[in-house]
Amino acid sequence: MSADRTGRVLVAGVGNIFLGDDGFGVETVRRLAARELPAGVELLDVGVRGVHLAYQLLDGYRTLVLVDATARGGEPGTVYLIEADAGPVESMVLDGHRMGPDAVLALLATLAAGTGGTAPGRVLVVGCEPASLEEGVGLSTPVAAAVDEAVAVILRVLTTDAPTHREAAPC
């Protein structure tokens, strides 16, 4: 096992701030940075640098919390807590310009196998239903209003046991 991962948690905000609500994860992590966090919690503004995230995860984390815009068919601004499957993906086309969380996790499995690194034992996604992913800077009104709720969800995850079911649940 690489670095001690018994208590390390990485909260990573992903998304493109130039595509409206896709900047949700980045804004949420920015707001979290102003809060007091439990020991062992690291924040990372990944933006669109998915490959960077995959390599960062090889340093060894017990848990990864990805924060991202997540279209699941709900009302814009709905916050979800999703237990993600961090297992290997059978096939993946690597495109450095489109490294979404699913591609990052698939790449991570490959990198871990090749380098002896360790993938996180648990992966959670705190997502928000976007209203618009069109070009433009700034979150829509419902998604901007959901950032504080997402921060609260993440803080609960960091201080208590999160649900272990794989079903997405609005928070």
Secondary structure as the mmCIF struct_conf table of DSSP 4:
data_model
#
loop_
_struct_conf.conf_type_id
_struct_conf.id
_struct_conf.beg_label_comp_id
_struct_conf.beg_label_asym_id
_struct_conf.beg_label_seq_id
_struct_conf.end_label_comp_id
_struct_conf.end_label_asym_id
_struct_conf.end_label_seq_id
BEND BEND1 ALA A 3 ALA A 3
BEND BEND2 THR A 6 GLY A 7
STRN STRN1 VAL A 9 VAL A 14
TURN_TY1_P TURN_TY1_P1 ILE A 17 PHE A 18
STRN STRN2 LEU A 19 LEU A 19
HELX_RH_3T_P HELX_RH_3T_P1 GLY A 20 GLY A 23
HELX_RH_AL_P HELX_RH_AL_P1 PHE A 24 LEU A 32
TURN_TY1_P TURN_TY1_P2 ALA A 33 ALA A 34
BEND BEND3 ARG A 35 ARG A 35
TURN_TY1_P TURN_TY1_P3 ALA A 39 GLY A 40
STRN STRN3 VAL A 41 GLY A 47
TURN_TY1_P TURN_TY1_P4 VAL A 48 VAL A 48
HELX_RH_AL_P HELX_RH_AL_P2 GLY A 50 LEU A 57
TURN_TY1_P TURN_TY1_P5 LEU A 58 ASP A 59
BEND BEND4 ARG A 62 ARG A 62
STRN STRN4 THR A 63 ALA A 69
BEND BEND5 ARG A 72 GLY A 74
TURN_TY1_P TURN_TY1_P6 PRO A 76 GLY A 77
STRN STRN5 VAL A 79 ALA A 84
BEND BEND6 GLY A 87 GLY A 87
HELX_LH_PP_P HELX_LH_PP_P1 PRO A 88 VAL A 89
BEND BEND7 GLU A 90 GLU A 90
TURN_TY1_P TURN_TY1_P7 GLY A 96 HIS A 97
HELX_RH_AL_P HELX_RH_AL_P3 PRO A 101 THR A 115
BEND BEND8 GLY A 121 GLY A 121
STRN STRN6 ARG A 122 CYS A 128
BEND BEND9 ALA A 131 ALA A 131
BEND BEND10 GLU A 134 GLU A 135
STRN STRN7 GLY A 136 GLY A 136
BEND BEND11 VAL A 137 GLY A 138
HELX_RH_AL_P HELX_RH_AL_P4 THR A 141 THR A 159
BEND BEND12 THR A 160 THR A 160
HELX_LH_PP_P HELX_LH_PP_P2 ASP A 161 PRO A 163
BEND BEND13 ARG A 166 GLU A 167
STRN STRN8 ALA A 169 PRO A 170
#
